[in-house]
Amino acid sequence: MLTALFLSQTFLFANNIQVNNVRIVEQNIASKYTMIEFDVSWENSWRTSSLENNWDAAWIFAKYRKKGETVWNHVYLNDSGHIAPAGSEITPGFVVTNISFDSINNPAVGVFLYRDSDGVGNVNYTDVQLRWNYGVNGLDDKDSVELSVLAIEMVYIPTGPFYAGDGVFPGSDSRGHFVAGNTTRTFKITSEAAITINNNASTELWGDYTPYAQASIGQSGMLSAQFPKGYQSFYIMKYELSQYMYKEFLNKLTRKQQAARVSAITTGMFMSNTDTDTVPQFRNSIRVMSDPGDPFSRIYGNDLNGNGVEGEMDDGQHIACNWISFWDLTAFADWCGLRPFTELEYEKACRGHLLPVANEYAWGTTNIFSATQIINPGEINEVAINPIGKANIANGDKPGVQGPVRCGSFAGTATTREQAGAGYYGVMEMSGNLLEYTYSVGIQDNREFNGNNHGDGIIMENGDGNANWPTSAGIKGSNWLYNTAGHHINFHQISSRNQTSQSHTRFRYNTTGLRLGRTQP
């Protein structure tokens, strides 16, 4: 029978999500499937049927490699037959969401696990079972495999209209914000139908005049019906990707793929935009711990304290991962079965269905305070020392924290949306911490992005993703370096389009991170 000689679990730490007790059970040789069983838990979960009418979820996927081989492969799941523990639901996620399941050509590359009724608090689901079609993966009945189950926290954004842009009385200074055609009013998104981009009529989408070219909406034309506009329901990552999870990604790549997805490839070097840093750069803890040599992959670990021992309590596993290029993002998205999201989805996730507030930040007000100092640096309970801190940004014209902070560090059991720095639906760090790559209305080829197409779990031999997505994007959301003085204050606002029309591709910055989404009707 199919056996798993080595079973691994993943701890992602943002809300202490953990996968434990991974095992293979109930193999069906006739139909070439088996069940992957495990336990999963996380903190601060919710589901509500009023007001926000949404929930959080775990996106769960798995990787395997055969005994004696070095290459990790993606586990292809069935569309049904999964077993959800009491109090939970499971929804599979196909590669392409608007066509029917096909075990070979359109498999489930992961599942969402979430509450089945209203509630708030920690969850602990035991004996989750996912049906793995191992025959589709080309495995024999008696193969031995190493199996790894991974999880990422997501937030469900429900279907419904919302306003793009914040051009309301007494007026917005968000650069390039969306307006309704030839007016100064916000633009209401009421469907996923194609939208005319022009300024001839109030029914068209346009950008407010700005002398800042990178905020331009670009040429007039059409925003295709397949471009995700935020009206249809979707999932988005609750936090920016942690350094622990990016390290896990690197450790499941080949040597050649690793060299494409991180600059640090020499033993002892830390992740940045070069292969020369022997100490952490702007709080990035990912380090080449050892290199067994070709054909084996390098071993990466988290070592923020720099003592050469990875994975210690203060080694920064929980900090959001910076030094990410857009091509790194698309490769990771392809690898885990998600997709990039759009700047309209960004505004929906922040604002919800509420009327816009001029110059508002992701938490829905114009109040902003910066995290100037942290305690418990690099640990699971790393927090800002100033209790009113709601964003990791520079303090006036003075530097603040020199790098990203822990995912979810401003949220607590009794914090308000403003105090936690949370978007309307509970998505965290959308203003500050790290910049968010988004497909932009202002970049011509982005307008044809098809949000129904997701990663298939496979990336190419050269380390790039193989999904048919546009190869450049704009950015939203601001970062730890931008301050509250001068023009940088505009960058933090929901509707600011300061850098949405500047194409970003392969270059890595100490201010850029990784967040993904998924269309899920």
DOGU-610344 format. One record per residue (C-alpha): x, y, z; residue number from 1; chain. Coordinates in nm, 2 decimals, always signed. Layout:
<sites>
SITE:u:v:w:nr:kette
SITE:X:Y:Z:NUM:A
...
</sites>
This chain:
<sites>
SITE:u:v:w:nr:kette
SITE:+0.00:+0.00:+0.00:1:A
SITE:+0.10:+0.37:-0.05:2:A
SITE:+0.30:+0.47:+0.26:3:A
SITE:+0.43:+0.80:+0.40:4:A
SITE:+0.76:+0.74:+0.55:5:A
SITE:+0.81:+1.10:+0.64:6:A
SITE:+0.53:+1.33:+0.74:7:A
SITE:+0.58:+1.70:+0.80:8:A
SITE:+0.36:+1.98:+0.95:9:A
SITE:+0.36:+2.35:+0.90:10:A
SITE:+0.34:+2.62:+1.17:11:A
SITE:+0.27:+2.97:+1.02:12:A
SITE:+0.24:+3.17:+1.34:13:A
SITE:+0.03:+3.47:+1.22:14:A
SITE:-0.27:+3.35:+1.43:15:A
SITE:-0.06:+3.05:+1.54:16:A
SITE:-0.20:+2.83:+1.26:17:A
SITE:-0.07:+2.48:+1.30:18:A
SITE:-0.10:+2.15:+1.11:19:A
SITE:-0.03:+1.84:+1.32:20:A
SITE:-0.05:+1.46:+1.31:21:A
SITE:-0.03:+1.42:+0.93:22:A
SITE:-0.10:+1.06:+0.82:23:A
SITE:-0.22:+0.85:+0.53:24:A
SITE:-0.54:+0.64:+0.59:25:A
SITE:-0.80:+0.44:+0.40:26:A
SITE:-0.62:+0.37:+0.07:27:A
SITE:-0.86:+0.26:-0.21:28:A
SITE:-0.64:+0.07:-0.46:29:A
SITE:-0.93:+0.01:-0.71:30:A
SITE:-0.99:+0.39:-0.75:31:A
SITE:-0.63:+0.50:-0.69:32:A
SITE:-0.70:+0.73:-0.40:33:A
SITE:-0.62:+0.76:-0.03:34:A
SITE:-0.71:+1.00:+0.25:35:A
SITE:-0.47:+1.25:+0.40:36:A
SITE:-0.56:+1.30:+0.76:37:A
SITE:-0.44:+1.57:+0.99:38:A
SITE:-0.53:+1.82:+1.26:39:A
SITE:-0.54:+2.20:+1.21:40:A
SITE:-0.59:+2.48:+1.46:41:A
SITE:-0.56:+2.86:+1.46:42:A
SITE:-0.65:+3.15:+1.68:43:A
SITE:-0.90:+3.45:+1.65:44:A
SITE:-1.12:+3.28:+1.40:45:A
SITE:-1.47:+3.41:+1.32:46:A
SITE:-1.78:+3.37:+1.11:47:A
SITE:-2.06:+3.63:+1.11:48:A
SITE:-2.39:+3.64:+0.91:49:A
SITE:-2.46:+4.01:+0.99:50:A
SITE:-2.28:+4.33:+0.90:51:A
SITE:-1.96:+4.20:+0.73:52:A
SITE:-2.13:+3.86:+0.65:53:A
SITE:-1.79:+3.68:+0.61:54:A
SITE:-1.55:+3.44:+0.77:55:A
SITE:-1.18:+3.35:+0.79:56:A
SITE:-1.05:+3.02:+0.65:57:A
SITE:-0.74:+2.81:+0.61:58:A
SITE:-0.62:+2.74:+0.25:59:A
SITE:-0.48:+2.40:+0.28:60:A
SITE:-0.26:+2.22:+0.02:61:A
SITE:+0.00:+1.95:+0.02:62:A
SITE:+0.33:+1.85:-0.14:63:A
SITE:+0.49:+1.51:-0.17:64:A
SITE:+0.81:+1.35:-0.30:65:A
SITE:+0.89:+0.99:-0.36:66:A
SITE:+1.14:+0.80:-0.15:67:A
SITE:+1.49:+0.85:-0.29:68:A
SITE:+1.39:+1.15:-0.51:69:A
SITE:+1.47:+1.52:-0.45:70:A
SITE:+1.18:+1.69:-0.63:71:A
SITE:+0.87:+1.79:-0.44:72:A
SITE:+0.54:+1.76:-0.63:73:A
SITE:+0.19:+1.90:-0.58:74:A
SITE:-0.09:+1.68:-0.44:75:A
SITE:-0.40:+1.67:-0.66:76:A
SITE:-0.72:+1.64:-0.46:77:A
SITE:-1.07:+1.53:-0.56:78:A
SITE:-1.37:+1.76:-0.58:79:A
SITE:-1.56:+1.56:-0.32:80:A
SITE:-1.52:+1.29:-0.06:81:A
SITE:-1.33:+1.51:+0.19:82:A
SITE:-1.43:+1.48:+0.55:83:A
SITE:-1.48:+1.80:+0.75:84:A
SITE:-1.48:+1.77:+1.13:85:A
SITE:-1.79:+1.88:+1.33:86:A
SITE:-1.84:+2.26:+1.32:87:A
SITE:-1.65:+2.31:+0.99:88:A
SITE:-1.69:+2.31:+0.61:89:A
SITE:-1.46:+2.22:+0.33:90:A
SITE:-1.47:+2.38:-0.02:91:A
SITE:-1.22:+2.26:-0.29:92:A
SITE:-1.04:+2.51:-0.50:93:A
SITE:-0.99:+2.41:-0.87:94:A
SITE:-0.72:+2.55:-1.10:95:A
SITE:-0.98:+2.72:-1.31:96:A
SITE:-1.29:+2.81:-1.11:97:A
SITE:-1.55:+2.88:-1.38:98:A
SITE:-1.52:+2.53:-1.55:99:A
SITE:-1.61:+2.19:-1.42:100:A
SITE:-1.37:+1.97:-1.21:101:A
SITE:-1.15:+1.73:-1.41:102:A
SITE:-0.92:+1.51:-1.20:103:A
SITE:-0.64:+1.55:-1.47:104:A
SITE:-0.70:+1.88:-1.64:105:A
SITE:-0.87:+2.08:-1.37:106:A
SITE:-0.80:+1.92:-1.03:107:A
SITE:-0.85:+2.06:-0.69:108:A
SITE:-0.51:+2.20:-0.58:109:A
SITE:-0.62:+2.28:-0.23:110:A
SITE:-0.92:+2.33:-0.01:111:A
SITE:-1.07:+2.60:+0.22:112:A
SITE:-1.16:+2.49:+0.57:113:A
SITE:-1.38:+2.72:+0.77:114:A
SITE:-1.65:+2.75:+1.03:115:A
SITE:-2.00:+2.62:+0.93:116:A
SITE:-2.19:+2.87:+1.16:117:A
SITE:-2.14:+3.20:+1.33:118:A
SITE:-1.88:+3.22:+1.61:119:A
SITE:-1.57:+3.39:+1.73:120:A
SITE:-1.25:+3.25:+1.89:121:A
SITE:-0.99:+2.98:+1.85:122:A
SITE:-1.06:+2.67:+1.64:123:A
SITE:-0.91:+2.32:+1.67:124:A
SITE:-1.02:+2.07:+1.40:125:A
SITE:-0.91:+1.71:+1.44:126:A
SITE:-0.91:+1.43:+1.19:127:A
SITE:-0.96:+1.65:+0.88:128:A
SITE:-0.95:+1.42:+0.57:129:A
SITE:-0.87:+1.52:+0.22:130:A
SITE:-0.91:+1.27:-0.07:131:A
SITE:-0.59:+1.25:-0.27:132:A
SITE:-0.61:+1.11:-0.62:133:A
SITE:-0.26:+0.97:-0.60:134:A
SITE:-0.31:+0.78:-0.93:135:A
SITE:-0.35:+1.11:-1.11:136:A
SITE:-0.01:+1.21:-0.97:137:A
SITE:+0.14:+0.90:-1.13:138:A
SITE:+0.21:+0.71:-0.81:139:A
SITE:+0.19:+0.34:-0.78:140:A
SITE:+0.00:+0.16:-0.50:141:A
SITE:+0.31:+0.06:-0.31:142:A
SITE:+0.52:+0.38:-0.34:143:A
SITE:+0.67:+0.54:-0.03:144:A
SITE:+0.64:+0.92:-0.01:145:A
SITE:+0.73:+1.21:+0.21:146:A
SITE:+0.43:+1.42:+0.26:147:A
SITE:+0.39:+1.79:+0.37:148:A
SITE:+0.06:+1.96:+0.45:149:A
SITE:+0.07:+2.34:+0.45:150:A
SITE:-0.18:+2.61:+0.55:151:A
SITE:-0.23:+2.98:+0.49:152:A
SITE:-0.49:+3.20:+0.66:153:A
SITE:-0.74:+3.37:+0.43:154:A
SITE:-1.04:+3.60:+0.46:155:A
SITE:-1.36:+3.56:+0.26:156:A
SITE:-1.49:+3.88:+0.09:157:A
SITE:-1.86:+3.85:+0.00:158:A
SITE:-2.03:+3.94:-0.32:159:A
SITE:-2.16:+4.29:-0.34:160:A
SITE:-2.12:+4.64:-0.46:161:A
SITE:-1.87:+4.89:-0.33:162:A
SITE:-1.72:+5.23:-0.41:163:A
SITE:-1.38:+5.27:-0.57:164:A
SITE:-1.20:+5.60:-0.50:165:A
SITE:-1.26:+5.84:-0.21:166:A
SITE:-1.34:+6.17:-0.40:167:A
SITE:-1.60:+6.28:-0.15:168:A
SITE:-1.66:+6.61:+0.03:169:A
SITE:-1.45:+6.79:+0.15:170:A
SITE:-1.23:+6.63:-0.12:171:A
SITE:-0.95:+6.38:-0.16:172:A
SITE:-0.58:+6.42:-0.19:173:A
SITE:-0.52:+6.05:-0.27:174:A
SITE:-0.32:+6.07:-0.58:175:A
SITE:-0.49:+5.93:-0.90:176:A
SITE:-0.79:+5.80:-0.71:177:A
SITE:-1.08:+5.65:-0.91:178:A
SITE:-1.36:+5.88:-1.02:179:A
SITE:-1.68:+5.83:-1.21:180:A
SITE:-1.58:+5.95:-1.56:181:A
SITE:-1.61:+6.33:-1.61:182:A
SITE:-1.71:+6.39:-1.24:183:A
SITE:-1.52:+6.41:-0.92:184:A
SITE:-1.74:+6.15:-0.75:185:A
SITE:-1.64:+5.80:-0.65:186:A
SITE:-1.72:+5.51:-0.89:187:A
SITE:-1.96:+5.24:-0.78:188:A
SITE:-1.88:+4.88:-0.88:189:A
SITE:-2.21:+4.70:-0.92:190:A
SITE:-2.11:+4.39:-1.13:191:A
SITE:-1.82:+4.20:-1.29:192:A
SITE:-1.92:+4.32:-1.64:193:A
SITE:-1.67:+4.50:-1.86:194:A
SITE:-1.61:+4.87:-1.78:195:A
SITE:-1.53:+5.15:-2.01:196:A
SITE:-1.22:+5.34:-1.91:197:A
SITE:-1.27:+5.70:-2.01:198:A
SITE:-1.38:+6.04:-1.89:199:A
SITE:-1.67:+6.12:-2.13:200:A
SITE:-1.96:+6.01:-1.90:201:A
SITE:-2.03:+5.94:-1.54:202:A
SITE:-2.08:+5.57:-1.62:203:A
SITE:-1.72:+5.53:-1.71:204:A
SITE:-1.42:+5.46:-1.49:205:A
SITE:-1.14:+5.72:-1.47:206:A
SITE:-0.86:+5.84:-1.25:207:A
SITE:-0.85:+6.18:-1.09:208:A
SITE:-0.60:+6.41:-1.25:209:A
SITE:-0.25:+6.39:-1.10:210:A
SITE:+0.09:+6.52:-1.22:211:A
SITE:+0.23:+6.20:-1.08:212:A
SITE:+0.27:+5.97:-1.38:213:A
SITE:+0.29:+5.65:-1.18:214:A
SITE:-0.07:+5.71:-1.06:215:A
SITE:-0.21:+5.74:-1.41:216:A
SITE:-0.50:+5.53:-1.52:217:A
SITE:-0.34:+5.50:-1.86:218:A
SITE:-0.51:+5.51:-2.20:219:A
SITE:-0.88:+5.50:-2.24:220:A
SITE:-1.02:+5.16:-2.34:221:A
SITE:-1.19:+4.86:-2.18:222:A
SITE:-1.15:+4.68:-1.85:223:A
SITE:-1.24:+4.32:-1.95:224:A
SITE:-1.52:+4.13:-1.79:225:A
SITE:-1.27:+3.87:-1.67:226:A
SITE:-1.07:+4.12:-1.47:227:A
SITE:-1.16:+4.08:-1.10:228:A
SITE:-1.34:+4.40:-0.99:229:A
SITE:-1.41:+4.31:-0.63:230:A
SITE:-1.79:+4.26:-0.68:231:A
SITE:-1.78:+3.88:-0.70:232:A
SITE:-1.68:+3.70:-0.38:233:A
SITE:-1.31:+3.62:-0.34:234:A
SITE:-1.06:+3.52:-0.08:235:A
SITE:-0.76:+3.72:+0.02:236:A
SITE:-0.47:+3.63:+0.25:237:A
SITE:-0.54:+3.76:+0.60:238:A
SITE:-0.18:+3.86:+0.64:239:A
SITE:+0.12:+3.92:+0.42:240:A
SITE:+0.32:+3.60:+0.38:241:A
SITE:+0.55:+3.52:+0.67:242:A
SITE:+0.92:+3.46:+0.65:243:A
SITE:+0.86:+3.11:+0.78:244:A
SITE:+0.63:+3.02:+0.49:245:A
SITE:+0.87:+3.17:+0.22:246:A
SITE:+1.15:+2.96:+0.38:247:A
SITE:+0.92:+2.65:+0.35:248:A
SITE:+0.87:+2.73:-0.02:249:A
SITE:+1.24:+2.77:-0.09:250:A
SITE:+1.31:+2.44:+0.08:251:A
SITE:+1.08:+2.25:-0.16:252:A
SITE:+1.24:+2.38:-0.47:253:A
SITE:+1.53:+2.24:-0.68:254:A
SITE:+1.87:+2.42:-0.67:255:A
SITE:+1.80:+2.59:-1.00:256:A
SITE:+1.45:+2.71:-0.89:257:A
SITE:+1.59:+2.83:-0.56:258:A
SITE:+1.85:+3.05:-0.74:259:A
SITE:+1.56:+3.21:-0.93:260:A
SITE:+1.35:+3.28:-0.62:261:A
SITE:+1.60:+3.42:-0.38:262:A
SITE:+1.93:+3.61:-0.41:263:A
SITE:+2.10:+3.44:-0.12:264:A
SITE:+2.25:+3.11:-0.25:265:A
SITE:+2.58:+3.09:-0.06:266:A
SITE:+2.60:+2.92:+0.28:267:A
SITE:+2.56:+3.19:+0.55:268:A
SITE:+2.41:+3.46:+0.34:269:A
SITE:+2.08:+3.63:+0.42:270:A
SITE:+1.79:+3.70:+0.19:271:A
SITE:+1.81:+4.05:+0.03:272:A
SITE:+1.87:+4.16:-0.33:273:A
SITE:+2.23:+4.03:-0.34:274:A
SITE:+2.42:+3.72:-0.23:275:A
SITE:+2.66:+3.92:-0.01:276:A
SITE:+2.48:+3.98:+0.32:277:A
SITE:+2.62:+3.80:+0.63:278:A
SITE:+2.37:+3.97:+0.87:279:A
SITE:+1.99:+4.02:+0.83:280:A
SITE:+1.89:+4.30:+0.60:281:A
SITE:+1.59:+4.51:+0.71:282:A
SITE:+1.46:+4.23:+0.95:283:A
SITE:+1.46:+3.95:+0.70:284:A
SITE:+1.57:+3.63:+0.88:285:A
SITE:+1.59:+3.39:+0.59:286:A
SITE:+1.94:+3.25:+0.56:287:A
SITE:+2.12:+2.97:+0.37:288:A
SITE:+2.20:+2.74:+0.66:289:A
SITE:+2.38:+2.47:+0.46:290:A
SITE:+2.45:+2.35:+0.11:291:A
SITE:+2.49:+1.98:+0.05:292:A
SITE:+2.59:+2.05:-0.32:293:A
SITE:+2.45:+1.96:-0.65:294:A
SITE:+2.21:+1.79:-0.72:295:A
SITE:+2.06:+1.85:-0.37:296:A
SITE:+1.88:+2.17:-0.27:297:A
SITE:+2.02:+2.42:-0.04:298:A
SITE:+1.87:+2.43:+0.31:299:A
SITE:+1.72:+2.76:+0.42:300:A
SITE:+1.62:+2.86:+0.78:301:A
SITE:+1.51:+3.15:+0.99:302:A
SITE:+1.80:+3.30:+1.19:303:A
SITE:+1.71:+3.66:+1.28:304:A
SITE:+1.94:+3.66:+1.58:305:A
SITE:+2.23:+3.56:+1.35:306:A
SITE:+2.38:+3.29:+1.58:307:A
SITE:+2.37:+3.02:+1.31:308:A
SITE:+2.10:+2.82:+1.48:309:A
SITE:+1.77:+2.83:+1.29:310:A
SITE:+1.42:+2.83:+1.42:311:A
SITE:+1.48:+2.96:+1.77:312:A
SITE:+1.21:+3.16:+1.96:313:A
SITE:+1.34:+3.50:+1.84:314:A
SITE:+1.44:+3.40:+1.48:315:A
SITE:+1.17:+3.60:+1.31:316:A
SITE:+0.96:+3.33:+1.16:317:A
SITE:+0.65:+3.54:+1.22:318:A
SITE:+0.77:+3.86:+1.05:319:A
SITE:+0.62:+3.95:+0.71:320:A
SITE:+0.86:+3.85:+0.43:321:A
SITE:+1.02:+4.14:+0.24:322:A
SITE:+1.27:+4.14:-0.06:323:A
SITE:+1.00:+3.99:-0.28:324:A
SITE:+0.98:+4.06:-0.65:325:A
SITE:+0.66:+4.03:-0.85:326:A
SITE:+0.80:+3.73:-1.03:327:A
SITE:+0.87:+3.57:-0.69:328:A
SITE:+0.51:+3.64:-0.60:329:A
SITE:+0.37:+3.48:-0.92:330:A
SITE:+0.59:+3.17:-0.88:331:A
SITE:+0.47:+3.13:-0.52:332:A
SITE:+0.11:+3.18:-0.62:333:A
SITE:+0.14:+2.92:-0.89:334:A
SITE:+0.31:+2.68:-0.65:335:A
SITE:+0.04:+2.71:-0.38:336:A
SITE:-0.27:+2.73:-0.61:337:A
SITE:-0.36:+3.09:-0.55:338:A
SITE:-0.34:+3.40:-0.77:339:A
SITE:-0.24:+3.77:-0.76:340:A
SITE:-0.52:+4.01:-0.68:341:A
SITE:-0.63:+4.34:-0.83:342:A
SITE:-0.63:+4.70:-0.71:343:A
SITE:-1.01:+4.70:-0.72:344:A
SITE:-1.01:+4.39:-0.49:345:A
SITE:-0.77:+4.58:-0.27:346:A
SITE:-1.01:+4.87:-0.22:347:A
SITE:-1.31:+4.63:-0.16:348:A
SITE:-1.11:+4.44:+0.10:349:A
SITE:-1.02:+4.76:+0.28:350:A
SITE:-1.35:+4.96:+0.25:351:A
SITE:-1.62:+4.70:+0.23:352:A
SITE:-1.96:+4.83:+0.12:353:A
SITE:-1.93:+5.15:+0.33:354:A
SITE:-1.94:+5.49:+0.18:355:A
SITE:-1.59:+5.63:+0.13:356:A
SITE:-1.42:+5.86:+0.37:357:A
SITE:-1.19:+6.12:+0.21:358:A
SITE:-0.82:+6.03:+0.27:359:A
SITE:-0.91:+5.72:+0.48:360:A
SITE:-0.66:+5.45:+0.56:361:A
SITE:-0.73:+5.07:+0.55:362:A
SITE:-0.90:+5.09:+0.90:363:A
SITE:-1.16:+5.34:+0.77:364:A
SITE:-1.06:+5.66:+0.94:365:A
SITE:-0.81:+5.94:+0.88:366:A
SITE:-0.63:+5.89:+1.21:367:A
SITE:-0.28:+5.75:+1.17:368:A
SITE:-0.01:+5.66:+1.42:369:A
SITE:+0.32:+5.49:+1.35:370:A
SITE:+0.49:+5.21:+1.53:371:A
SITE:+0.81:+5.36:+1.66:372:A
SITE:+0.95:+5.08:+1.87:373:A
SITE:+0.88:+4.71:+1.92:374:A
SITE:+0.92:+4.47:+2.21:375:A
SITE:+0.99:+4.09:+2.19:376:A
SITE:+1.16:+4.14:+1.86:377:A
SITE:+1.14:+3.84:+1.63:378:A
SITE:+0.92:+3.64:+1.86:379:A
SITE:+0.56:+3.52:+1.82:380:A
SITE:+0.44:+3.80:+2.05:381:A
SITE:+0.63:+4.08:+1.89:382:A
SITE:+0.43:+4.40:+1.93:383:A
SITE:+0.46:+4.78:+1.90:384:A
SITE:+0.55:+4.94:+2.23:385:A
SITE:+0.33:+5.24:+2.17:386:A
SITE:-0.03:+5.13:+2.24:387:A
SITE:-0.19:+5.35:+1.97:388:A
SITE:+0.03:+5.22:+1.69:389:A
SITE:-0.19:+5.09:+1.41:390:A
SITE:+0.06:+5.09:+1.12:391:A
SITE:+0.42:+5.01:+1.06:392:A
SITE:+0.52:+5.33:+0.90:393:A
SITE:+0.79:+5.59:+0.96:394:A
SITE:+0.72:+5.85:+1.23:395:A
SITE:+0.69:+6.19:+1.07:396:A
SITE:+1.02:+6.26:+0.91:397:A
SITE:+1.19:+6.02:+1.16:398:A
SITE:+1.26:+5.65:+1.09:399:A
SITE:+1.04:+5.40:+1.27:400:A
SITE:+1.10:+5.02:+1.28:401:A
SITE:+1.36:+4.94:+1.02:402:A
SITE:+1.18:+4.67:+0.84:403:A
SITE:+0.85:+4.48:+0.85:404:A
SITE:+0.69:+4.36:+1.17:405:A
SITE:+0.52:+4.04:+1.28:406:A
SITE:+0.21:+3.95:+1.08:407:A
SITE:-0.10:+4.07:+1.28:408:A
SITE:+0.11:+4.25:+1.54:409:A
SITE:-0.14:+4.53:+1.60:410:A
SITE:-0.44:+4.31:+1.66:411:A
SITE:-0.55:+4.18:+2.00:412:A
SITE:-0.85:+4.02:+2.17:413:A
SITE:-1.00:+4.36:+2.26:414:A
SITE:-0.87:+4.59:+1.98:415:A
SITE:-1.10:+4.79:+1.76:416:A
SITE:-1.07:+4.79:+1.38:417:A
SITE:-0.88:+5.12:+1.40:418:A
SITE:-0.65:+5.01:+1.68:419:A
SITE:-0.57:+4.68:+1.50:420:A
SITE:-0.52:+4.86:+1.16:421:A
SITE:-0.77:+4.61:+1.00:422:A
SITE:-0.97:+4.64:+0.68:423:A
SITE:-1.35:+4.62:+0.69:424:A
SITE:-1.35:+4.24:+0.66:425:A
SITE:-1.06:+4.17:+0.89:426:A
SITE:-0.77:+4.17:+0.65:427:A
SITE:-0.45:+4.30:+0.82:428:A
SITE:-0.17:+4.54:+0.73:429:A
SITE:-0.32:+4.68:+0.41:430:A
SITE:-0.18:+5.02:+0.50:431:A
SITE:+0.19:+5.01:+0.60:432:A
SITE:+0.43:+4.73:+0.67:433:A
SITE:+0.50:+4.61:+0.31:434:A
SITE:+0.39:+4.72:-0.03:435:A
SITE:+0.12:+4.50:-0.20:436:A
SITE:+0.17:+4.40:-0.57:437:A
SITE:-0.17:+4.43:-0.75:438:A
SITE:-0.28:+4.41:-1.11:439:A
SITE:-0.36:+4.76:-1.21:440:A
SITE:-0.62:+4.93:-1.42:441:A
SITE:-0.35:+5.16:-1.54:442:A
SITE:-0.12:+4.90:-1.69:443:A
SITE:-0.26:+4.80:-2.03:444:A
SITE:-0.19:+4.42:-2.03:445:A
SITE:-0.32:+4.39:-1.67:446:A
SITE:-0.67:+4.48:-1.80:447:A
SITE:-0.71:+4.13:-1.95:448:A
SITE:-0.61:+3.94:-1.64:449:A
SITE:-0.85:+3.65:-1.59:450:A
SITE:-0.92:+3.60:-1.22:451:A
SITE:-1.06:+3.25:-1.28:452:A
SITE:-0.72:+3.11:-1.35:453:A
SITE:-0.51:+3.00:-1.05:454:A
SITE:-0.19:+2.83:-0.99:455:A
SITE:-0.17:+2.46:-1.07:456:A
SITE:+0.08:+2.37:-0.80:457:A
SITE:+0.37:+2.34:-1.05:458:A
SITE:+0.64:+2.59:-1.14:459:A
SITE:+0.88:+2.57:-1.43:460:A
SITE:+1.23:+2.42:-1.41:461:A
SITE:+1.38:+2.77:-1.42:462:A
SITE:+1.18:+2.87:-1.11:463:A
SITE:+0.92:+3.09:-1.28:464:A
SITE:+0.55:+3.03:-1.26:465:A
SITE:+0.38:+2.87:-1.56:466:A
SITE:+0.04:+3.04:-1.52:467:A
SITE:-0.09:+3.26:-1.80:468:A
SITE:-0.09:+3.58:-1.60:469:A
SITE:+0.04:+3.93:-1.69:470:A
SITE:+0.41:+3.95:-1.60:471:A
SITE:+0.42:+4.29:-1.43:472:A
SITE:+0.20:+4.47:-1.18:473:A
SITE:+0.15:+4.80:-0.99:474:A
SITE:+0.17:+4.83:-0.61:475:A
SITE:-0.06:+4.95:-0.34:476:A
SITE:-0.06:+4.98:+0.04:477:A
SITE:+0.25:+5.17:+0.14:478:A
SITE:+0.52:+5.03:+0.37:479:A
SITE:+0.74:+5.07:+0.68:480:A
SITE:+0.97:+5.32:+0.51:481:A
SITE:+0.71:+5.57:+0.39:482:A
SITE:+0.64:+5.83:+0.66:483:A
SITE:+0.36:+6.06:+0.78:484:A
SITE:+0.54:+6.38:+0.65:485:A
SITE:+0.52:+6.55:+0.31:486:A
SITE:+0.37:+6.36:+0.01:487:A
SITE:+0.43:+6.02:+0.16:488:A
SITE:+0.12:+6.06:+0.38:489:A
SITE:-0.09:+6.00:+0.07:490:A
SITE:+0.07:+5.67:+0.00:491:A
SITE:-0.09:+5.50:+0.30:492:A
SITE:-0.45:+5.59:+0.19:493:A
SITE:-0.69:+5.32:+0.06:494:A
SITE:-0.76:+5.50:-0.27:495:A
SITE:-0.41:+5.63:-0.34:496:A
SITE:-0.28:+5.51:-0.67:497:A
SITE:+0.07:+5.66:-0.63:498:A
SITE:+0.25:+5.36:-0.79:499:A
SITE:-0.02:+5.15:-0.95:500:A
SITE:+0.08:+5.23:-1.30:501:A
SITE:+0.45:+5.16:-1.26:502:A
SITE:+0.54:+4.82:-1.38:503:A
SITE:+0.72:+4.60:-1.13:504:A
SITE:+0.88:+4.27:-1.23:505:A
SITE:+1.20:+4.10:-1.11:506:A
SITE:+1.37:+4.36:-0.89:507:A
SITE:+1.35:+4.29:-0.51:508:A
SITE:+1.30:+4.57:-0.26:509:A
SITE:+1.33:+4.58:+0.12:510:A
SITE:+0.97:+4.72:+0.12:511:A
SITE:+0.78:+4.47:-0.10:512:A
SITE:+0.60:+4.16:+0.03:513:A
SITE:+0.36:+3.90:-0.08:514:A
SITE:-0.02:+3.86:-0.05:515:A
SITE:-0.25:+3.66:-0.28:516:A
SITE:-0.61:+3.59:-0.35:517:A
SITE:-0.85:+3.34:-0.51:518:A
SITE:-1.18:+3.36:-0.69:519:A
SITE:-1.43:+3.14:-0.50:520:A
SITE:-1.79:+3.17:-0.61:521:A
</sites>
